[in-house]
């Protein structure tokens, strides 16, 4: 593993332990050349996935992009970081287990939305606002109204 500080290719593993509910291995590394310390994660990847965008464009699946979008929606929410890591790993496993190398972006959004709806409704609405491309406050109002159970007045 190359040192992110000096570029040295001879780094040493100082500590390894399971992470993300045993779905990954967290390794603490040190560089003998510059003394820098950093963490890496090793995960199993069942297959290479390609995301097919709505406009037909194709790009390699990027777990980090999925991670960032989910963490943005979960900002300042009372959800443990480990729970978020488990959710991301579970979503990626679901995508890989579909058996198809080409995954429509809509399917990724659908899987994430299903999971977020079970974990935190605020994060679910935040993610939906980007995924469904809300343009005005009315879009939020309509979406949130659909989340609420019908009252006896309606």
PAKOL-935510 format. One line per field, with one value per residue (C-alpha): x, y, z; residue number from 1. Coordinates in nm, 3 decimals, always signed. Each point is the difference from the previous one (the first is absolute). Example, Ala and Ser with C-alpha at 12.3 -4.5 7.8 and 13.67 -1.06 7.14 Angstrom:
xx <- (+1.230,+0.137);
yy <- (-0.450,+0.344);
zz <- (+0.780,-0.066);
i <- (1,2);
***
This chain:
xx <- (+0.000,+0.145,+0.045,-0.243,+0.251,+0.332,-0.090,+0.223,-0.124,+0.140,-0.250,-0.051,-0.325,-0.002,-0.348,-0.284,-0.352,-0.346,-0.213,-0.351,-0.151,+0.277,-0.064,+0.341,+0.343,+0.135,+0.380,+0.212,+0.315,+0.325,+0.257,+0.363,+0.123,-0.198,-0.159,-0.352,-0.288,-0.322,-0.294,-0.109,-0.307,-0.009,-0.341,-0.117,-0.125,-0.210,-0.010,+0.074,-0.316,-0.085,-0.256,-0.232,-0.117,-0.343,+0.152,+0.159,+0.352,+0.196,+0.258,+0.172,-0.180,+0.171,-0.063,+0.152,-0.254,-0.284,+0.162,+0.025,-0.361,-0.134,+0.218,-0.115,-0.362,+0.084,+0.187,-0.089,-0.244,+0.004,+0.132,+0.324,+0.281,+0.026,-0.369,+0.062,+0.298,-0.219,-0.271,+0.247,+0.153,-0.346,-0.107,+0.313,-0.052,-0.360,+0.122,+0.265,-0.248,-0.235,+0.219,+0.022,+0.320,-0.203,-0.212,-0.239,+0.057,-0.372,+0.052,+0.282,-0.217,-0.290,+0.212,+0.147,-0.342,-0.149,+0.280,-0.007,-0.377,+0.052,+0.288,-0.080,-0.288,+0.181,+0.297,-0.250,-0.162,+0.342,+0.118,-0.331,+0.027,+0.315,-0.094,-0.344,+0.136,-0.236,-0.028,-0.228,-0.136,-0.319,+0.199,+0.110,-0.351,-0.147,+0.266,-0.036,-0.379,+0.034,+0.208,-0.266,-0.275,-0.343,-0.188,-0.364,-0.086,+0.109);
yy <- (+0.000,+0.336,+0.264,+0.289,+0.248,-0.079,-0.263,-0.271,-0.345,-0.183,+0.064,-0.220,-0.129,+0.084,-0.125,-0.189,-0.051,-0.072,+0.299,+0.065,-0.302,-0.228,+0.109,+0.170,+0.001,+0.325,+0.026,+0.263,+0.055,+0.186,+0.122,-0.068,+0.272,+0.300,-0.136,+0.074,-0.209,-0.072,-0.240,-0.223,-0.221,-0.329,-0.122,-0.294,+0.097,-0.268,+0.155,+0.319,+0.205,+0.259,+0.272,+0.080,+0.361,+0.125,+0.154,-0.334,+0.100,-0.273,+0.031,-0.232,-0.041,+0.211,-0.115,+0.324,+0.207,-0.204,+0.036,+0.382,+0.043,-0.213,+0.174,+0.342,-0.103,-0.134,+0.310,+0.100,-0.288,-0.226,-0.303,-0.172,+0.009,-0.380,-0.027,+0.220,-0.218,-0.312,+0.164,+0.089,-0.350,-0.157,+0.219,-0.092,-0.371,+0.028,+0.161,-0.268,-0.277,+0.118,-0.206,+0.270,+0.194,+0.298,+0.171,+0.285,+0.306,-0.014,-0.343,+0.133,+0.290,-0.233,-0.231,+0.292,+0.160,-0.328,-0.031,+0.365,-0.015,-0.272,+0.177,+0.374,+0.183,+0.337,-0.153,-0.175,+0.334,+0.165,-0.277,+0.002,+0.374,-0.056,-0.338,+0.118,+0.344,+0.214,+0.348,+0.184,-0.013,-0.152,-0.307,-0.051,+0.057,-0.254,-0.258,+0.040,-0.013,-0.341,-0.121,+0.082,-0.250,+0.132,+0.167,-0.061,+0.346,-0.096);
zz <- (+0.000,-0.104,+0.270,-0.065,+0.148,-0.170,-0.264,+0.148,-0.107,+0.302,+0.280,+0.304,+0.152,+0.372,+0.090,-0.173,+0.127,-0.139,-0.092,-0.129,+0.172,-0.133,-0.359,-0.022,+0.161,+0.142,-0.014,+0.173,-0.200,+0.053,-0.249,+0.104,-0.238,+0.131,+0.318,-0.128,+0.132,-0.186,-0.013,-0.286,-0.040,-0.185,-0.125,-0.203,-0.343,-0.163,-0.346,-0.188,-0.034,-0.261,+0.066,-0.289,+0.035,-0.107,-0.312,-0.096,+0.101,+0.179,+0.275,+0.244,+0.332,+0.265,+0.356,+0.131,-0.195,+0.153,+0.343,-0.036,-0.113,+0.285,+0.260,-0.124,+0.047,+0.349,+0.120,+0.356,+0.035,+0.310,-0.187,+0.103,-0.261,+0.021,-0.090,-0.306,-0.102,+0.033,-0.211,-0.276,+0.001,-0.006,-0.292,-0.197,+0.074,-0.124,-0.323,-0.050,+0.071,-0.275,-0.232,-0.265,-0.074,-0.130,+0.265,-0.090,+0.221,+0.086,+0.160,+0.216,+0.113,+0.072,+0.217,+0.195,+0.049,+0.130,+0.254,+0.108,+0.049,+0.261,+0.178,+0.006,-0.169,-0.006,-0.183,-0.228,-0.095,-0.046,-0.232,-0.188,-0.058,-0.205,-0.149,-0.112,-0.094,+0.207,-0.153,+0.242,+0.355,-0.141,-0.104,+0.362,+0.128,-0.242,+0.083,+0.378,-0.032,-0.168,+0.300,+0.256,+0.067,-0.103,+0.284,+0.076,-0.138,-0.352);
i <- (1,2,3,4,5,6,7,8,9,10,11,12,13,14,15,16,17,18,19,20,21,22,23,24,25,26,27,28,29,30,31,32,33,34,35,36,37,38,39,40,41,42,43,44,45,46,47,48,49,50,51,52,53,54,55,56,57,58,59,60,61,62,63,64,65,66,67,68,69,70,71,72,73,74,75,76,77,78,79,80,81,82,83,84,85,86,87,88,89,90,91,92,93,94,95,96,97,98,99,100,101,102,103,104,105,106,107,108,109,110,111,112,113,114,115,116,117,118,119,120,121,122,123,124,125,126,127,128,129,130,131,132,133,134,135,136,137,138,139,140,141,142,143,144,145,146,147,148,149,150,151,152,153,154);
***
